[in-house]
Amino acid sequence: MVWFGRVTPGTRRYGVDMPTTRTGAANPYEPGVTTGVTGHPWRASVSASGAIEPWDRDQEPVRWYVAADDRWHDPAEDTAVRQIRIDGTPVTETRLRIPDGDAVQRVWTVADHGGLTIMEIENDSARPIAVALTGGGLLTERPPTDVAVKGIELDATAIVLPVGHRSSARVAISHRRRDTGPVPGRVSPVAAVVSGWLTVCERASRLGLPDQQLVDAVTAARCDLLLDGPVDNADPLGFLADVAQIVRLGDDADA
């Protein structure tokens, strides 16, 4: 068990071995990276493959697939998938190997427009690709293509977006209600969200350690605490340590 007295670095995805019994909303999925914003109840898990899995069981998970020159690639099945939390924050970057490079997916959540969770797929390769997304109710920067999906079996909610080489496509999940339409024009970019989380985490203390991995582990633990809430008070020491950290981070311990 890990809480603030016992931060353990070295795991591929920080925070996965944090206690799963929390006082906040229940996560129906396997442990992943929790995404959300403080002060808003909406939460989702980002799986190791980059799927966005809302904790509200009435909302379908959003999964992504990439059509490259060779074939369709499913991040949940391909072995050449690597995921990090950017600087330990709840902003994930998932890389999927494709010919001549990677398809790079990033997921972050903002409070803009009542709450949005953004999925961006960058084509970090020399060839164009297509990205299919399932789950329905997605806002898009540009209209999806009406070309029929071939070579892979996807459900009826699937949409397809072409992505040129060295360019990107972006979709969003609205926290108010799942609906289609355009992504709102002004949304906080990924760098600003990462910077915001780091600023919040430094309220408790700013760490100057030679091991960046340990700094990122502490950042991840603090972010997870703000989004997941403290451990259940059946673990009194862990509960008290978590509440003390929440207060030092400037959040409401009663929230």
N, C-alpha and C positions, 0 to 999 in steps of 0.2 A: 504494500500500500504506500502511496506517495501523497503527502500533503506538504505544507510549506516548511516544515522542519526537516523534510527529507526529499529534496529535489534530486532526481537521478538523471544525469545526462546520458547520451549515447543511444537512445532509441531513435528509430528512423523518423517517427512522427511524434513529437513531444506531446505529452498530455494524455496519451492513450492509456497509460497505466495509472491515471488518476482514479480516485474512488468513483464508482458508478452510481452509488446511492447518494442522491442529492436532494436538497429540500425544494428545488425548483421544479420546472416542467419535466415530464418523463420523456426520455429518448427511446423510441421503440426499435431503433436500429443498433447494429453492432457499433462499438466505440469508433468514433472518427474525430475529425476536427469540427468542433462546434462553430457555426457561423451565426451572427446576429449582431445587434447593437444594444448597448446598455439602455435601460429605460423603455425598451419595447419588448413585448412578450414573444414575438416570432423567433423561432429557432429552427435550424436544420443542421444535419451532419454532412460533412463532405467526406465521402468514402476514399479509400486508398486509390481508387480508379478515377476519382474526380466527380462521381455522381453526387448531386445535391438531393438530400433525403430530408424533406420537411418533417418535423416532429408531429405535426398535425396529420393524423392518418387519413384525413379526407383529401389531402393533397398528394398527387402522384410524384414519385421521384423524377428528377430530370437527369437523363443519361445522354452521353455523347458518343459519337462514332465518327470515324474519319475515313473517307474514300481517297486513297492515294493512287499513284500510277499502278501499283502492283495488285491491291485488293482493298477491301474494307478492313479497317482495324478497330477492334473493340477493346478499349482500355481495361475492361473488366476481365478480359481473356488473354490479352497480349502480355508477354513477360517483360518486354522492354518499356516498362512504365516506371517513372521515378517521381516522387512527390516530396515537396518540402513545405514548411511553413516559413513565409518570408520574414526573416529576423525574429522568428518565434511568435509572430502575431497570428491571429486567426484568418490570415489571408494565405490561401494555398496556391501553389504552382505545381501543376502536374504535367510532366513531359512524356509524350508518346512518340517512340521512334518510328519514323517513316522514311522512305527512300530520300536520300540527300538532306536529311535533317530531322527536325522534330515538329510535331504539333504541340503547342504549348498552351495549356488551359490555366486560367487564373480565376479564382472565385473570391469575391469579397462582398460585404454587406454594408449598406449605407442607410441613413435615416431619411435621405432625400425622398420627397414625394410620398410620404407616408410609410416608407420602408421598401427597399429594393435589395434583392440579392443578384449580383451581376456575375455572369459567366462570360469570359472573354477567351476566344481561341485564336491564337496567333500562329500563322504559318511560317515557322522558322526553317524553311526549306527553299530550294530553288525551283520547285514546281508547284503549280496550282493544286488545291485540294478541294474537297467538298466535306462539309460537316453536317451530320444528321443529328437531330436532337429529339428525344421523346419525352413525354410527360404532359404535354399540352399546356395551354395557358401561358405562353411565353411572349413577352414584349421583344421586338426585334428592331435593330437600327435600320434595316432595309427589308423590303418584302422577301419572304422565302421564295425560292424557285418553284415552279410548278412541274418540274421534270419528275417523272415517276422514279422511285427508288428501286434499283435493281442490284442484285448480287448479295443482298442481305435481307433477312426477314425482320421487319420492324413493325410496331403496332401502328394503329391508324392515326395516332397523334403526331407522328413523325413529321418534322419539317427539315428542309435541306437548305443550307446556305453555302454558296461558293466562296472560297477564300483564295485570293491570288497570292503568289509567292511574296514573302516579306510583308504581308498585310494581315489584318485581323478582322474578326466578326464578333459582335457583342449582342447578348440577349440578357433579359432580366426577368426575375420573378417578382411580381408585386405582392407585398404582404397584406394589402387591403383585400384583394380578391384576385384569383387567377383568371387572367383574361389576355386576349391577344391584342395587338396594336403596336404602335411605335414606342421605342424606349424614350423616356422624357429627355429633352434636349440637354439639360445640364445635370450631370451626375458626378459626384466626387471621384476622381481617378484613383487608381490603385495605390500610387505613391503617397497620395494625401491620406488615404485610409491607414496605410502602414505607419506613417509618421504620427497620425493621431493616436493609434494604439500605443506606440512607444512613449508618447508624451504622458498618456494616462498611467502607464506602468511605472514611469519614473517618479510619480508622485510619492510612492511608497519609499523608494530609495533608488539612487542611480548607481549601478554597479560598474566598477572599473576593474575587471578581472582579465587576466591574460588569456583565459580560455573562452573564446566567443561561443562555443557550444554550450557552456554552462550558463552564460548570460542569456542565450536564446531559450534554454530550458526554463529559467526563472520567468522570463517574459511569457512563455507559453503557459506556465502554471498560473500566472496572474491573470492572463486573458481568459483562460478556461474558468477560473474562479468567478470572474465578473459575469461571464455568460451562463455558467452552469449553476452558480450558487454554491454555498458551503456544503460539506458532507453532512449527512444526516446526523442528528445529535445522539444517535446510538453510539457514535464514536466521539465522545466528549472532547478529547484532546484535539482531534482533527477539526472538530466543529469550532472550538475556541480559536485555534490557530487561523482557520479560514476567516472567521468573523473579524479578527484583529487585522488581517490583511485587507479585507474589504474596506474597513474604516480608514486604514492608511492610504488606500487607493482613492479615497474621497467618495465612495459610493455609499448608499444607504444600506446599512446592515439589516434593516427590517424589510427591505424590498424583496 
